[in-house]
Amino acid sequence: MDRFKKRILKEFDDMEKHMGRMMRNMAIPRMVPLQSGAWLLAADIYETDCEIILCMDVMGMAPESIDLNIEQNSVTVTGERDFPISEPITCVHHLEIERGRFERTIQLPLTIDPSTAKSEYRNGFLLLRLPKRKKSSKGTIHIKVE
């Protein structure tokens, strides 16, 4: 591929990244004031043969500041990310990191067993391992007539 085509493709790639960021910044949750606790915690959902893995970006938050409510079909995560700088700020030049209270309910693609869920905090990510609920097998009931 010649240099011109490579440059054009790189510019399209850069433009796509900038447009994605712009669209995320314009999303409704970002327009709601911080006091409402409505900023959007980024999350990915994966599925293996036996569990759902929920991965959430909790960079800058202490694990003990995060609360989880796990139900059969959803997970609700609440918490707060504090401002990491204690010095007085005179000017903000660029601001992208969300701060303040948040709450997010994530609907799961299938039913899980909340009683056996496990969590792990690793490198700024919260990983929830949510075992799939075993399907109950249909049984036959015989009625004894006397």
N, C-alpha and C positions, 0 to 999 in steps of 0.2 A: 504494500500500500504506500502511495507516495506521501510526502510530508504535508501537502495541502489537505488531503483527505483525512489524515490523522489529526491535523489541527482542527478541522471542521468537526470531526467526531468528538474531540475533546471539548470543544466549545459547546456542543449540544449536551454533552454529559454534564458539564459545569452548569449550564442553563437549567437542566432538569433538577439538579441538586438545589439550586437557588429557588426555583419555582416550588419545589417540595417544601422547603423551609418557609417560604412566603405563605403557602397554603396552610401549613400547620400553624403559623403565627396568626392567621386570620380565622382559624377555627373558632367556633362558638365558645368552647371551654376557656380559650385564651382571652376572650373579650369580657368574661365575667370578672368582677373585681376579686382580688385575692382574699378579702375577708370572707367571701362566701365558701371558701374551701373547695373550689371547683377546678383547680388546675389538673391537668391530665397526666397521671403517672403512666409512663411508657411500659407496655407489657407485651410479651410474646407467649403464645400457647403452642406446645408441642404434644404429640401423642406417641406413645410406644405401645407395645402389645398389651402391657398390663397397667399403664398409668398415664395420667395427664401431667405434663410438667409446665408449670406457669413460671415464667422468668420476668421479673420486674426490675426496672432501673431505679434503685434507691440510693444512688451515689450521694454522698454527703450526709446521710442519715444514720444515726445510731440504731442498731437492731431493736433496742428496747423502746424506741420512739415510734415503732410501727405496730399497729394493731390489726389482727386478722380475724375475720368472721367467715368460717368455711361452712358452706351448706352443701347439700347434695348436687345442686345445679349451678351454684355461683360462689364466688369468693369476693368479699368486700375488704378492701385495704384502706386504712385511715392512718394518718400520721402528720408529721410536720417536718419540713426542711428549713433549718435556720440559716440566717445570713452568715457566711463563713468569715467575714472580715469585721474586726472589732474597732478599727481606726475610724475616725470621722471622715466621711466621703465628701469631697467638694464638688465632684462632677462625675457623671456616669457617661462613658463614651459608647458602650455597647452592653446590651443586657439580653441574655437568652436563657439563663438558668432559672427555672421556676423555683419559687420559694414560698414559704407559708404553709398553711394547712391544706391537706388534700383528702379526697375521698374518692374511691373508684370501686364500682361493682362490675365484675367481669362475669358474664354468663359463660358457663362451660359447655362444650359441645356434646357432652354426655354425662350421665349420672356417675358420681364418685362416692367413695366411702369416707366421709369426713373424719370418722373416728381413728383412721389409720394414716392420716395426712402427716407429712414431715416437711419441715422447713430448714433451709440452710442459707446463711448469709455469706456470699463469696465475692470478693473484689468489687463491691458496690452493687451487686445484684442479689436480689432475694429470689431463691429458687424454692418453689413449692412442689412437692411430689405428692400427687393426689391419685391414689390407687382407684382403678375403675371398680365400680360396684359389680359384683358377680351376679350374673343373671340367675334368677331363681328358676329352677327347672319345674316344669309342670308335672304335677303328680296326679295319680288317680286315687280317688277316695271311694272305697266300697262301703256301701251302707248295708248294715246287717239288719234284716227284717226278722222280727220275732213274732 
